[in-house]
Amino acid sequence: MNISNELIKLKAENILGETVISVIPFTNITNNYVYKINTNHKKYILKIYKSGWPEDGKLTFVNRKLNECKIPCAKIVYYNHDDGDLQSGLLIEEFLTGSIADKVNLTVEQETELFKKLAVFARRLHSIKFLKYGYIGNGEPFEDTYSEYVYDAFDDNTESLRTNSLFSGDELSEIKEKLYISLKLCDKLPPVLCHGDLSKKNIMIQDNGEIVLIDYDDVTAIPWICDVARLTLWMKLNYNIEKALYLRNVFMENYPTQEKEIFYTSENALHVWECLGYMNFFAGTEMFETVKKMFVEAWDNLIK
């Protein structure tokens, strides 16, 4: 899609009713087109989606729930899932001041404090509960169990692996059945609002030292341990073994719950599931092989 800054400027001015002083595109963002919009009065983030994801109505629903629960977030100013000029959707939200955590050089002590704060923040998110599991859409997931959600989503989430012959049909069928059985333990936990992509790239460190999570595109109604497993897999992909284990322990020690044993028991199965999603996304790239090593490790641990 060829999008000019002039088109963005006109769109923003029509929506906001303000004169746009500058349009600054963010670089190195793969999933969407993201711009900083400066007007005479305020700053905004404008995001254009490259596909139909996320589900229609989800972002406004999540933003409303966060505000109701007084969880800090960027307030959505405008959202249109079906913009005639931009096909798959346009979002404008307030600009949050601060720095993205993965763009800041942190000492060991500062990084430790960051993950302590993240644990507390994540628990606040996970206090928002749902009646069922799965994709949120307008706020109404429909799966009765988490294991059924994974089973039903499996083929879509591994489509590139199949079509690119990165895994055989028999291999994927074996993985699907093993996951379905292994993840039944997660059905004991209620569905809650999970961010879906906990990592330093989605943590905003504000000027007062507090943190705010950004980018709720991947929110799903699933057990809290799934959110944490996504985070611990990210740690393994981005740190050496010792540091990943250290930060995992920091997070878990500061995450207030009595259900940690279910997480430790299910972590390998959840890492298998998350690795499949990563590999499906990175099929045909160098990152695929890196994630596949993590997948093999988690799979071998799961089937022992």
Phi and psi in degrees as GROMACS dihedral restraints (atoms count N, CA, C in turn):
[ dihedral_restraints ]
;  ai    aj    ak    al  type     phi  dphi    fc
    3     4     5     6     1   -95.2    20    10
    4     5     6     7     1   108.4    20    10
    6     7     8     9     1  -117.2    20    10
    7     8     9    10     1   120.8    20    10
    9    10    11    12     1   -90.6    20    10
   10    11    12    13     1   153.1    20    10
   12    13    14    15     1   -61.3    20    10
   13    14    15    16     1   -30.1    20    10
   15    16    17    18     1   -66.1    20    10
   16    17    18    19     1   -40.3    20    10
   18    19    20    21     1   -63.7    20    10
   19    20    21    22     1   -43.4    20    10
   21    22    23    24     1   -61.1    20    10
   22    23    24    25     1   -43.1    20    10
   24    25    26    27     1   -60.5    20    10
   25    26    27    28     1   -47.2    20    10
   27    28    29    30     1   -63.8    20    10
   28    29    30    31     1   -43.2    20    10
   30    31    32    33     1   -59.8    20    10
   31    32    33    34     1   -48.8    20    10
   33    34    35    36     1   -63.2    20    10
   34    35    36    37     1   -42.3    20    10
   36    37    38    39     1   -65.3    20    10
   37    38    39    40     1   -39.6    20    10
   39    40    41    42     1   -65.8    20    10
   40    41    42    43     1   -38.0    20    10
   42    43    44    45     1   -77.7    20    10
   43    44    45    46     1   -45.5    20    10
   45    46    47    48     1   -84.7    20    10
   46    47    48    49     1   -23.2    20    10
   48    49    50    51     1    69.1    20    10
   49    50    51    52     1    27.6    20    10
   51    52    53    54     1  -130.8    20    10
   52    53    54    55     1   156.5    20    10
   54    55    56    57     1   -78.6    20    10
   55    56    57    58     1   126.3    20    10
   57    58    59    60     1   -87.3    20    10
   58    59    60    61     1   123.7    20    10
   60    61    62    63     1   -84.1    20    10
   61    62    63    64     1   -39.7    20    10
   63    64    65    66     1  -153.9    20    10
   64    65    66    67     1   152.4    20    10
   66    67    68    69     1  -124.3    20    10
   67    68    69    70     1   117.5    20    10
   69    70    71    72     1  -120.4    20    10
   70    71    72    73     1   111.5    20    10
   72    73    74    75     1   -74.4    20    10
   73    74    75    76     1   142.6    20    10
   75    76    77    78     1   -86.0    20    10
   76    77    78    79     1   141.6    20    10
   78    79    80    81     1  -104.1    20    10
   79    80    81    82     1   168.2    20    10
   81    82    83    84     1    60.6    20    10
   82    83    84    85     1    33.8    20    10
   84    85    86    87     1  -114.1    20    10
   85    86    87    88     1   119.7    20    10
   87    88    89    90     1   -88.2    20    10
   88    89    90    91     1   -34.0    20    10
   90    91    92    93     1   -84.7    20    10
   91    92    93    94     1   -28.5    20    10
   93    94    95    96     1  -144.2    20    10
   94    95    96    97     1   170.5    20    10
   96    97    98    99     1   -98.0    20    10
   97    98    99   100     1   125.8    20    10
   99   100   101   102     1  -128.2    20    10
  100   101   102   103     1   136.1    20    10
  102   103   104   105     1  -133.2    20    10
  103   104   105   106     1   147.8    20    10
  105   106   107   108     1   -96.1    20    10
  106   107   108   109     1   126.1    20    10
  108   109   110   111     1  -109.8    20    10
  109   110   111   112     1   121.1    20    10
  111   112   113   114     1  -106.7    20    10
  112   113   114   115     1   126.2    20    10
  114   115   116   117     1  -116.0    20    10
  115   116   117   118     1  -177.0    20    10
  117   118   119   120     1   -65.5    20    10
  118   119   120   121     1   -25.7    20    10
  120   121   122   123     1  -112.9    20    10
  121   122   123   124     1   -34.5    20    10
  123   124   125   126     1  -146.1    20    10
  124   125   126   127     1   173.4    20    10
  126   127   128   129     1  -118.4    20    10
  127   128   129   130     1   146.4    20    10
  129   130   131   132     1  -137.2    20    10
  130   131   132   133     1   162.2    20    10
  132   133   134   135     1  -108.9    20    10
  133   134   135   136     1   129.0    20    10
  135   136   137   138     1  -115.2    20    10
  136   137   138   139     1   127.7    20    10
  138   139   140   141     1  -123.6    20    10
  139   140   141   142     1   133.3    20    10
  141   142   143   144     1  -115.7    20    10
  142   143   144   145     1   127.6    20    10
  144   145   146   147     1   -84.4    20    10
  145   146   147   148     1   141.9    20    10
  147   148   149   150     1   -86.9    20    10
  148   149   150   151     1   -11.3    20    10
  150   151   152   153     1  -147.1    20    10
  151   152   153   154     1  -173.4    20    10
  153   154   155   156     1   -76.4    20    10
  154   155   156   157     1    -8.5    20    10
  156   157   158   159     1   -79.5    20    10
  157   158   159   160     1   140.4    20    10
  159   160   161   162     1   -81.8    20    10
  160   161   162   163     1   173.6    20    10
  162   163   164   165     1   -60.3    20    10
  163   164   165   166     1   145.9    20    10
  165   166   167   168     1   -59.1    20    10
  166   167   168   169     1   130.5    20    10
  168   169   170   171     1    89.3    20    10
  169   170   171   172     1   -13.0    20    10
  171   172   173   174     1   -67.5    20    10
  172   173   174   175     1   -47.9    20    10
  174   175   176   177     1   -63.3    20    10
  175   176   177   178     1   -41.4    20    10
  177   178   179   180     1   -68.7    20    10
  178   179   180   181     1   -37.3    20    10
  180   181   182   183     1   -62.1    20    10
  181   182   183   184     1   -48.7    20    10
  183   184   185   186     1   -62.9    20    10
  184   185   186   187     1   -43.9    20    10
  186   187   188   189     1   -60.2    20    10
  187   188   189   190     1   -40.0    20    10
  189   190   191   192     1   -64.8    20    10
  190   191   192   193     1   -42.4    20    10
  192   193   194   195     1   -65.3    20    10
  193   194   195   196     1   -40.2    20    10
  195   196   197   198     1   -62.2    20    10
  196   197   198   199     1   -43.3    20    10
  198   199   200   201     1   -67.5    20    10
  199   200   201   202     1   -38.8    20    10
  201   202   203   204     1   -61.3    20    10
  202   203   204   205     1   -36.8    20    10
  204   205   206   207     1   -90.3    20    10
  205   206   207   208     1     4.7    20    10
  207   208   209   210     1    57.4    20    10
  208   209   210   211     1    38.0    20    10
  210   211   212   213     1   -93.9    20    10
  211   212   213   214     1   121.7    20    10
  213   214   215   216     1   -55.0    20    10
  214   215   216   217     1   135.3    20    10
  216   217   218   219     1  -164.2    20    10
  217   218   219   220     1   167.2    20    10
  219   220   221   222     1   -80.1    20    10
  220   221   222   223     1   123.3    20    10
  222   223   224   225     1   -72.7    20    10
  223   224   225   226     1   130.0    20    10
  225   226   227   228     1   -76.0    20    10
  226   227   228   229     1   127.0    20    10
  228   229   230   231     1   -94.0    20    10
  229   230   231   232     1   -35.9    20    10
  231   232   233   234     1  -155.0    20    10
  232   233   234   235     1   141.1    20    10
  234   235   236   237     1  -149.2    20    10
  235   236   237   238     1   128.5    20    10
  237   238   239   240     1  -135.4    20    10
  238   239   240   241     1   113.2    20    10
  240   241   242   243     1   -77.1    20    10
  241   242   243   244     1   -13.3    20    10
  243   244   245   246     1  -137.0    20    10
  244   245   246   247     1    58.7    20    10
  246   247   248   249     1   -72.3    20    10
  247   248   249   250     1   131.9    20    10
  249   250   251   252     1   -62.9    20    10
  250   251   252   253     1   -34.1    20    10
  252   253   254   255     1   -85.4    20    10
  253   254   255   256     1   -26.8    20    10
  255   256   257   258     1  -116.2    20    10
  256   257   258   259     1    10.2    20    10
  258   259   260   261     1    63.2    20    10
  259   260   261   262     1   -74.7    20    10
  261   262   263   264     1  -100.2    20    10
  262   263   264   265     1     4.8    20    10
  264   265   266   267     1   131.0    20    10
  265   266   267   268     1   153.0    20    10
  267   268   269   270     1  -139.5    20    10
  268   269   270   271     1   134.0    20    10
  270   271   272   273     1  -131.5    20    10
  271   272   273   274     1   138.5    20    10
  273   274   275   276     1  -126.0    20    10
  274   275   276   277     1   128.8    20    10
  276   277   278   279     1  -134.2    20    10
  277   278   279   280     1   162.4    20    10
  279   280   281   282     1   -62.5    20    10
  280   281   282   283     1   146.8    20    10
  282   283   284   285     1   -84.2    20    10
  283   284   285   286     1   126.9    20    10
  285   286   287   288     1   -94.5    20    10
  286   287   288   289     1   131.7    20    10
  288   289   290   291     1   -80.4    20    10
  289   290   291   292     1   150.6    20    10
  291   292   293   294     1   134.0    20    10
  292   293   294   295     1  -163.0    20    10
  294   295   296   297     1  -131.5    20    10
  295   296   297   298     1   140.1    20    10
  297   298   299   300     1   -69.4    20    10
  298   299   300   301     1   133.4    20    10
  300   301   302   303     1   -59.0    20    10
  301   302   303   304     1   -35.6    20    10
  303   304   305   306     1   -80.0    20    10
  304   305   306   307     1    -0.7    20    10
  306   307   308   309     1  -101.1    20    10
  307   308   309   310     1     2.6    20    10
  309   310   311   312     1  -113.5    20    10
  310   311   312   313     1   135.9    20    10
  312   313   314   315     1   -80.4    20    10
  313   314   315   316     1   109.4    20    10
  315   316   317   318     1  -105.6    20    10
  316   317   318   319     1   141.9    20    10
  318   319   320   321     1   -73.5    20    10
  319   320   321   322     1   169.1    20    10
  321   322   323   324     1   -58.4    20    10
  322   323   324   325     1   -41.9    20    10
  324   325   326   327     1   -65.1    20    10
  325   326   327   328     1   -41.8    20    10
  327   328   329   330     1   -67.5    20    10
  328   329   330   331     1   -39.0    20    10
  330   331   332   333     1   -69.1    20    10
  331   332   333   334     1   -37.1    20    10
  333   334   335   336     1   -60.0    20    10
  334   335   336   337     1   -45.9    20    10
  336   337   338   339     1   -63.8    20    10
  337   338   339   340     1   -36.3    20    10
  339   340   341   342     1   -60.2    20    10
  340   341   342   343     1   -46.3    20    10
  342   343   344   345     1   -76.3    20    10
  343   344   345   346     1   -23.6    20    10
  345   346   347   348     1   -63.9    20    10
  346   347   348   349     1   -46.4    20    10
  348   349   350   351     1   -65.6    20    10
  349   350   351   352     1   -38.5    20    10
  351   352   353   354     1   -62.7    20    10
  352   353   354   355     1   -38.7    20    10
  354   355   356   357     1   -60.5    20    10
  355   356   357   358     1   -44.2    20    10
  357   358   359   360     1   -68.0    20    10
  358   359   360   361     1   -42.3    20    10
  360   361   362   363     1   -63.6    20    10
  361   362   363   364     1   -44.7    20    10
  363   364   365   366     1   -62.1    20    10
  364   365   366   367     1   -38.2    20    10
  366   367   368   369     1   -63.4    20    10
  367   368   369   370     1   -34.4    20    10
  369   370   371   372     1   -64.7    20    10
  370   371   372   373     1   -42.3    20    10
  372   373   374   375     1   -59.0    20    10
  373   374   375   376     1   -43.2    20    10
  375   376   377   378     1   -75.1    20    10
  376   377   378   379     1    -1.2    20    10
  378   379   380   381     1   -82.1    20    10
  379   380   381   382     1   -10.6    20    10
  381   382   383   384     1   -86.0    20    10
  382   383   384   385     1   111.7    20    10
  384   385   386   387     1  -106.2    20    10
  385   386   387   388     1   157.9    20    10
  387   388   389   390     1  -126.8    20    10
  388   389   390   391     1   167.0    20    10
  390   391   392   393     1   -86.0    20    10
  391   392   393   394     1   -29.5    20    10
  393   394   395   396     1  -134.8    20    10
  394   395   396   397     1   175.9    20    10
  396   397   398   399     1  -105.2    20    10
  397   398   399   400     1   155.9    20    10
  399   400   401   402     1   118.1    20    10
  400   401   402   403     1  -158.1    20    10
  402   403   404   405     1   -66.1    20    10
  403   404   405   406     1   137.2    20    10
  405   406   407   408     1   -84.9    20    10
  406   407   408   409     1   -41.1    20    10
  408   409   410   411     1    56.3    20    10
  409   410   411   412     1  -122.9    20    10
  411   412   413   414     1   -86.5    20    10
  412   413   414   415     1    16.0    20    10
  414   415   416   417     1   110.0    20    10
  415   416   417   418     1    10.8    20    10
  417   418   419   420     1  -130.3    20    10
  418   419   420   421     1    79.7    20    10
  420   421   422   423     1   -64.7    20    10
  421   422   423   424     1   161.2    20    10
  423   424   425   426     1  -131.0    20    10
  424   425   426   427     1    -3.1    20    10
  426   427   428   429     1   -81.3    20    10
  427   428   429   430     1   139.5    20    10
  429   430   431   432     1   -76.8    20    10
  430   431   432   433     1   -28.2    20    10
  432   433   434   435     1  -137.9    20    10
  433   434   435   436     1   159.7    20    10
  435   436   437   438     1   -68.1    20    10
  436   437   438   439     1   -40.3    20    10
  438   439   440   441     1   -62.0    20    10
  439   440   441   442     1   -35.8    20    10
  441   442   443   444     1   -69.4    20    10
  442   443   444   445     1   -36.3    20    10
  444   445   446   447     1   -60.6    20    10
  445   446   447   448     1   -47.7    20    10
  447   448   449   450     1   -62.8    20    10
  448   449   450   451     1   -43.4    20    10
  450   451   452   453     1   -60.3    20    10
  451   452   453   454     1   -44.8    20    10
  453   454   455   456     1   -71.8    20    10
  454   455   456   457     1   -31.3    20    10
  456   457   458   459     1   -87.1    20    10
  457   458   459   460     1   -10.5    20    10
  459   460   461   462     1   -58.0    20    10
  460   461   462   463     1   -49.9    20    10
  462   463   464   465     1   -63.6    20    10
  463   464   465   466     1   -41.2    20    10
  465   466   467   468     1   -65.1    20    10
  466   467   468   469     1   -38.9    20    10
  468   469   470   471     1   -78.9    20    10
  469   470   471   472     1    -4.6    20    10
  471   472   473   474     1  -125.0    20    10
  472   473   474   475     1    16.1    20    10
  474   475   476   477     1   -59.1    20    10
  475   476   477   478     1   -44.4    20    10
  477   478   479   480     1   -67.0    20    10
  478   479   480   481     1   -32.1    20    10
  480   481   482   483     1   -65.5    20    10
  481   482   483   484     1   -36.0    20    10
  483   484   485   486     1   -77.0    20    10
  484   485   486   487     1   -49.0    20    10
  486   487   488   489     1   -68.4    20    10
  487   488   489   490     1   -26.6    20    10
  489   490   491   492     1   -94.9    20    10
  490   491   492   493     1     8.9    20    10
  492   493   494   495     1    54.9    20    10
  493   494   495   496     1    35.1    20    10
  495   496   497   498     1   -82.0    20    10
  496   497   498   499     1   -25.2    20    10
  498   499   500   501     1  -136.3    20    10
  499   500   501   502     1   145.6    20    10
  501   502   503   504     1   -78.5    20    10
  502   503   504   505     1   163.0    20    10
  504   505   506   507     1   -59.6    20    10
  505   506   507   508     1   -39.4    20    10
  507   508   509   510     1   -65.9    20    10
  508   509   510   511     1   -40.3    20    10
  510   511   512   513     1   -62.6    20    10
  511   512   513   514     1   -45.0    20    10
  513   514   515   516     1   -66.8    20    10
  514   515   516   517     1   -36.4    20    10
  516   517   518   519     1   -64.3    20    10
  517   518   519   520     1   -40.9    20    10
  519   520   521   522     1   -63.5    20    10
  520   521   522   523     1   -44.5    20    10
  522   523   524   525     1   -63.4    20    10
  523   524   525   526     1   -43.0    20    10
  525   526   527   528     1   -59.5    20    10
  526   527   528   529     1   -47.3    20    10
  528   529   530   531     1   -67.9    20    10
  529   530   531   532     1   -40.2    20    10
  531   532   533   534     1   -64.7    20    10
  532   533   534   535     1   -41.8    20    10
  534   535   536   537     1   -64.1    20    10
  535   536   537   538     1   -42.5    20    10
  537   538   539   540     1   -57.1    20    10
  538   539   540   541     1   -42.3    20    10
  540   541   542   543     1   -72.0    20    10
  541   542   543   544     1   -45.8    20    10
  543   544   545   546     1   -67.2    20    10
  544   545   546   547     1   -32.9    20    10
  546   547   548   549     1   -88.0    20    10
  547   548   549   550     1     1.4    20    10
  549   550   551   552     1   -62.6    20    10
  550   551   552   553     1   -26.1    20    10
  552   553   554   555     1   -60.8    20    10
  553   554   555   556     1   -33.2    20    10
  555   556   557   558     1   -66.9    20    10
  556   557   558   559     1   -20.8    20    10
  558   559   560   561     1   -65.5    20    10
  559   560   561   562     1   -13.9    20    10
  561   562   563   564     1   -73.4    20    10
  562   563   564   565     1   -17.4    20    10
  564   565   566   567     1  -101.1    20    10
  565   566   567   568     1   143.8    20    10
  567   568   569   570     1   -74.1    20    10
  568   569   570   571     1   155.8    20    10
  570   571   572   573     1   -73.8    20    10
  571   572   573   574     1   132.7    20    10
  573   574   575   576     1  -134.0    20    10
  574   575   576   577     1   171.6    20    10
  576   577   578   579     1   -74.4    20    10
  577   578   579   580     1   110.4    20    10
  579   580   581   582     1  -108.3    20    10
  580   581   582   583     1   133.1    20    10
  582   583   584   585     1   -60.9    20    10
  583   584   585   586     1   -42.6    20    10
  585   586   587   588     1    93.7    20    10
  586   587   588   589     1   -11.1    20    10
  588   589   590   591     1  -154.4    20    10
  589   590   591   592     1    55.2    20    10
  591   592   593   594     1   -68.6    20    10
  592   593   594   595     1   119.7    20    10
  594   595   596   597     1  -170.1    20    10
  595   596   597   598     1   167.9    20    10
  597   598   599   600     1   -62.9    20    10
  598   599   600   601     1   -25.9    20    10
  600   601   602   603     1   -70.2    20    10
  601   602   603   604     1   -13.5    20    10
  603   604   605   606     1  -114.3    20    10
  604   605   606   607     1    18.8    20    10
  606   607   608   609     1  -111.6    20    10
  607   608   609   610     1   122.5    20    10
  609   610   611   612     1   -98.4    20    10
  610   611   612   613     1   120.7    20    10
  612   613   614   615     1   -90.8    20    10
  613   614   615   616     1   113.6    20    10
  615   616   617   618     1   -80.0    20    10
  616   617   618   619     1   168.6    20    10
  618   619   620   621     1   -62.3    20    10
  619   620   621   622     1   -26.4    20    10
  621   622   623   624     1   -87.9    20    10
  622   623   624   625     1     4.0    20    10
  624   625   626   627     1    91.8    20    10
  625   626   627   628     1   -11.9    20    10
  627   628   629   630     1   -77.8    20    10
  628   629   630   631     1   164.6    20    10
  630   631   632   633     1  -116.3    20    10
  631   632   633   634     1   155.0    20    10
  633   634   635   636     1  -137.5    20    10
  634   635   636   637     1   136.9    20    10
  636   637   638   639     1   -84.2    20    10
  637   638   639   640     1   143.6    20    10
  639   640   641   642     1  -123.7    20    10
  640   641   642   643     1   169.6    20    10
  642   643   644   645     1    62.7    20    10
  643   644   645   646     1    82.8    20    10
  645   646   647   648     1   -97.4    20    10
  646   647   648   649     1    25.1    20    10
  648   649   650   651     1   -61.9    20    10
  649   650   651   652     1   -30.0    20    10
  651   652   653   654     1  -101.5    20    10
  652   653   654   655     1    16.9    20    10
  654   655   656   657     1   -59.2    20    10
  655   656   657   658     1   137.3    20    10
  657   658   659   660     1  -142.8    20    10
  658   659   660   661     1   155.6    20    10
  660   661   662   663     1   -92.6    20    10
  661   662   663   664     1    94.9    20    10
  663   664   665   666     1  -145.3    20    10
  664   665   666   667     1   171.0    20    10
  666   667   668   669     1   -62.8    20    10
  667   668   669   670     1   148.3    20    10
  669   670   671   672     1   -57.5    20    10
  670   671   672   673     1   -31.3    20    10
  672   673   674   675     1   -63.6    20    10
  673   674   675   676     1   -23.3    20    10
  675   676   677   678     1   -68.9    20    10
  676   677   678   679     1   -40.5    20    10
  678   679   680   681     1   -62.3    20    10
  679   680   681   682     1   -42.3    20    10
  681   682   683   684     1   -70.7    20    10
  682   683   684   685     1   -37.0    20    10
  684   685   686   687     1   -64.7    20    10
  685   686   687   688     1   -37.0    20    10
  687   688   689   690     1   -60.0    20    10
  688   689   690   691     1   -42.4    20    10
  690   691   692   693     1   -65.2    20    10
  691   692   693   694     1   -45.3    20    10
  693   694   695   696     1   -69.8    20    10
  694   695   696   697     1   -29.5    20    10
  696   697   698   699     1   -68.0    20    10
  697   698   699   700     1   -42.3    20    10
  699   700   701   702     1   -57.9    20    10
  700   701   702   703     1   -40.6    20    10
  702   703   704   705     1   -59.9    20    10
  703   704   705   706     1   -44.1    20    10
  705   706   707   708     1   -65.2    20    10
  706   707   708   709     1   -31.2    20    10
  708   709   710   711     1   -78.3    20    10
  709   710   711   712     1   -21.6    20    10
  711   712   713   714     1  -115.0    20    10
  712   713   714   715     1    -9.2    20    10
  714   715   716   717     1  -130.3    20    10
  715   716   717   718     1   164.8    20    10
  717   718   719   720     1   -71.8    20    10
  718   719   720   721     1   170.4    20    10
  720   721   722   723     1   -57.9    20    10
  721   722   723   724     1   -44.5    20    10
  723   724   725   726     1   -65.9    20    10
  724   725   726   727     1   -44.6    20    10
  726   727   728   729     1   -70.6    20    10
  727   728   729   730     1   -38.2    20    10
  729   730   731   732     1   -60.8    20    10
  730   731   732   733     1   -43.2    20    10
  732   733   734   735     1   -66.6    20    10
  733   734   735   736     1   -40.6    20    10
  735   736   737   738     1   -60.9    20    10
  736   737   738   739     1   -48.6    20    10
  738   739   740   741     1   -70.7    20    10
  739   740   741   742     1   -33.5    20    10
  741   742   743   744     1   -59.0    20    10
  742   743   744   745     1   -44.6    20    10
  744   745   746   747     1   -67.3    20    10
  745   746   747   748     1   -38.1    20    10
  747   748   749   750     1   -59.8    20    10
  748   749   750   751     1   -47.7    20    10
  750   751   752   753     1   -61.7    20    10
  751   752   753   754     1   -49.6    20    10
  753   754   755   756     1   -66.4    20    10
  754   755   756   757     1   -35.3    20    10
  756   757   758   759     1   -66.3    20    10
  757   758   759   760     1   -23.2    20    10
  759   760   761   762     1  -107.8    20    10
  760   761   762   763     1     3.0    20    10
  762   763   764   765     1   -92.3    20    10
  763   764   765   766     1   111.8    20    10
  765   766   767   768     1   -80.3    20    10
  766   767   768   769     1   101.9    20    10
  768   769   770   771     1  -161.2    20    10
  769   770   771   772     1   156.8    20    10
  771   772   773   774     1   -98.7    20    10
  772   773   774   775     1     8.2    20    10
  774   775   776   777     1  -108.6    20    10
  775   776   777   778     1    24.1    20    10
  777   778   779   780     1   -66.9    20    10
  778   779   780   781     1   -29.8    20    10
  780   781   782   783     1   -62.5    20    10
  781   782   783   784     1   -35.2    20    10
  783   784   785   786     1   -64.3    20    10
  784   785   786   787     1   -37.3    20    10
  786   787   788   789     1   -63.1    20    10
  787   788   789   790     1   -49.9    20    10
  789   790   791   792     1   -61.5    20    10
  790   791   792   793     1   -36.0    20    10
  792   793   794   795     1   -71.5    20    10
  793   794   795   796     1   -33.4    20    10
  795   796   797   798     1   -97.1    20    10
  796   797   798   799     1    -5.8    20    10
  798   799   800   801     1   -58.3    20    10
  799   800   801   802     1   -43.5    20    10
  801   802   803   804     1   -63.1    20    10
  802   803   804   805     1   -44.1    20    10
  804   805   806   807     1   -62.4    20    10
  805   806   807   808     1   -41.4    20    10
  807   808   809   810     1   -67.4    20    10
  808   809   810   811     1   -34.6    20    10
  810   811   812   813     1   -67.4    20    10
  811   812   813   814     1   -36.9    20    10
  813   814   815   816     1   -59.0    20    10
  814   815   816   817     1   -46.9    20    10
  816   817   818   819     1   -62.9    20    10
  817   818   819   820     1   -45.1    20    10
  819   820   821   822     1   -67.1    20    10
  820   821   822   823     1   -38.9    20    10
  822   823   824   825     1   -62.5    20    10
  823   824   825   826     1   -38.3    20    10
  825   826   827   828     1   -59.8    20    10
  826   827   828   829     1   -42.2    20    10
  828   829   830   831     1   -64.3    20    10
  829   830   831   832     1   -44.2    20    10
  831   832   833   834     1   -60.3    20    10
  832   833   834   835     1   -48.6    20    10
  834   835   836   837     1   -64.3    20    10
  835   836   837   838     1   -38.0    20    10
  837   838   839   840     1   -60.6    20    10
  838   839   840   841     1   -40.0    20    10
  840   841   842   843     1   -72.6    20    10
  841   842   843   844     1   -39.5    20    10
  843   844   845   846     1   -95.8    20    10
  844   845   846   847     1    14.5    20    10
  846   847   848   849     1   -53.4    20    10
  847   848   849   850     1   128.9    20    10
  849   850   851   852     1    87.3    20    10
  850   851   852   853     1     5.6    20    10
  852   853   854   855     1  -118.8    20    10
  853   854   855   856     1   168.9    20    10
  855   856   857   858     1   -63.4    20    10
  856   857   858   859     1   -32.2    20    10
  858   859   860   861     1   -63.0    20    10
  859   860   861   862     1   -26.5    20    10
  861   862   863   864     1   -55.7    20    10
  862   863   864   865     1   -47.4    20    10
  864   865   866   867     1   -65.8    20    10
  865   866   867   868     1   -36.2    20    10
  867   868   869   870     1   -62.1    20    10
  868   869   870   871     1   -46.2    20    10
  870   871   872   873     1   -69.5    20    10
  871   872   873   874     1   -34.6    20    10
  873   874   875   876     1   -61.2    20    10
  874   875   876   877     1   -34.9    20    10
  876   877   878   879     1   -61.4    20    10
  877   878   879   880     1   -41.5    20    10
  879   880   881   882     1   -65.5    20    10
  880   881   882   883     1   -38.6    20    10
  882   883   884   885     1   -61.5    20    10
  883   884   885   886     1   -48.0    20    10
  885   886   887   888     1   -60.2    20    10
  886   887   888   889     1   -41.9    20    10
  888   889   890   891     1   -62.3    20    10
  889   890   891   892     1   -47.0    20    10
  891   892   893   894     1   -67.0    20    10
  892   893   894   895     1   -39.9    20    10
  894   895   896   897     1   -65.3    20    10
  895   896   897   898     1   -43.4    20    10
  897   898   899   900     1   -62.2    20    10
  898   899   900   901     1   -39.6    20    10
  900   901   902   903     1   -67.1    20    10
  901   902   903   904     1   -33.9    20    10
  903   904   905   906     1   -70.2    20    10
  904   905   906   907     1   -37.6    20    10
  906   907   908   909     1   -95.3    20    10
  907   908   909   910     1     4.5    20    10
